[in-house]
Amino acid sequence: MKKVKMVIKVLLLLQILLVFSCTSSKSNVSSAMANKPNSSLTETYWRLSELMGQPIVREDNKKEIFMIIKLKDNRVHGFSGCNTFNGMYSLPGETRISFTKFASTLMACIDMSKENELLEVFEKVDNYAIQGNTLSLNKARMAPLAKFEAVLMK
C-alpha cells in the first residue's frame, strides 16, 4: 500500500512539472513572437488568411488569394480568387491607407463571393495594422475586414 501511495505522489509531481513546463514554454513562444519584427507593408507577398472574420482555407489545385503592395509608383496587384487585379494605394497617415483605380481581369468563375467581398474591402478600408507577419485591413475601429499573412518568397 505504501508503494502505491508513493507511485501516485510521484505521478502527481510529474504531472505538475509537466503543466508548469508547458506553461513556461508557451510564454517563451509568445514573448518570442512579441519580439519578432513586423513585416514590411510594401514589397511583401501578402496571402489572404481571413475575410470578414472567416478563415480562408485554400483548396487543392487552386491559386491562393494574395496581394503585393509595391513601393514604386504606389501600385498594388494580386489575385482575388478568380481574377488578377491591380490598382493604386496611398498612405495619408502613419497607419492610414486607401486603395483607388482598381482594375481586374474579367474571368467568370463558379463562386465569386470571396473575390467580390475582397474587392469591397479595398473600397472600404481606411487603416491598417501589422503585427509580426499579420497585416490587418480595417475600417475605423471595427474588427478587421481582412487579414493577410506575409509569405517568405523562395
HELIX and SHEET records of a PDB file:
HELIX    1   1 LYS A    2  ALA A   34  1                                  33    
HELIX    2   2 LYS A   72  ASN A   74  5                                   3    
HELIX    3   3 SER A  113  LYS A  124  1                                  12    
SHEET    1   A 6 GLN A  54  PRO A  55  0                                        
SHEET    2   A 6 TYR A  45  LEU A  51 -1                                        
SHEET    3   A 6 PHE A  66  ILE A  69 -1                                        
SHEET    4   A 6 ARG A  75  PHE A  79 -1                                        
SHEET    5   A 6 THR A  84  SER A  90 -1                                        
SHEET    6   A 6 SER A  98  SER A 104 -1                                        
SHEET    1   B 5 GLN A  54  PRO A  55  0                                        
SHEET    2   B 5 TYR A  45  LEU A  51 -1                                        
SHEET    3   B 5 ALA A 146  VAL A 151 -1                                        
SHEET    4   B 5 THR A 134  ASN A 138 -1                                        
SHEET    5   B 5 ASN A 127  GLN A 131 -1                                        
END                                                                             
